[in-house]
């Protein structure tokens, strides 16, 4: 804010023209777009917000933004940051093409040219690996999206045929009943009635998306957006869907077990701590059984909680791919998990490396153990914190524990009884 005078008020501050050309961290000149993709013609305050967001990200700096209620802050933030991300990815692609076509002239080379050449080749290999990984991811997601559209269309057609056959079967049955056919004929006609129609190809359709190799970890830059509550995150996801970036941005929403778990037996526990403990115990039980099977144990490993039927590597990998083909909120992730019989809580974790936008609550970002367990890597990535005035309260809550007087009294009596 050094470029502004102290006497300028907020209204004048928002109306000041932005510098069209700036320098990034490498000293190169960068351009700030005059226009941004937006669902409608943006107001001046929204355009200024997007430009400042783009400038901050391009320079790799820390920005603190404030905008009055009702000015479309979330949408401006989405369009400003994702415009920068698409701009950055395009620059990386151009850089990759340039490096791929570049030849080095080593004639009249000096003493240190081999060092320069080695450094350039290292950078070239890094960019090449990143772009190849990204292209592979985009191609795979495109194929999955096409198959998914075809699968949904085919499912609708099969449902229509099923309903038609049920209707015809019902009419045939009623007709035969009215004619008072004998029991043998009626039994034969009952075989026509289709209580449920299932296509073998449809059952295999989800699994067809899996190939024999997993994604390599995608090191491409991504944006982490976090807010305090799940309802605020859901509102943000709805804004992403409405934005011009809703159809071509790989987005994953992270949540707690309480929000994403689809195991009815676990959810019935109600208490978040009990849900977490039970989930972990069921996961460990599955791992113990897998280890025992590898060692050739004859008796299965028993557990008080059993094994979660939704915690299966193959189905979660398929779930991961379908999460990334379009933007989904928490409720849609839960619905998808139930349809695919895959755990949304762990399935969304697998989606993080290939996502461009990761939406998550404060606790997941700020708590180190949770962040590392989730697989979130902040280095060289963008972090956007919504409602940042709540940060101090959240940090205090994460690293604090409440001890009641009754607990202290109980500990004291235990100490006395032991003495």
WOMOTA-V220462 format. One record per helix or strand of 3 or more residues. SS is the DSSP state (~ for helix, > for strand). FROM is the first residue (numbers start at 1). TO is the last residue. If there is no record, write none. Layout:
SS/FROM/TO + SS/FROM/TO
//
This chain:
~/10/15 + >/21/23 + >/29/31 + ~/44/59 + ~/73/101 + ~/113/178 + ~/183/190 + ~/200/208 + >/223/227 + ~/230/242 + >/251/253 + ~/257/260 + ~/264/267 + ~/272/294 + ~/313/323 + ~/330/340 + ~/344/354 + >/357/361 + ~/362/366 + ~/368/374 + >/382/385 + ~/388/398 + ~/405/418
//
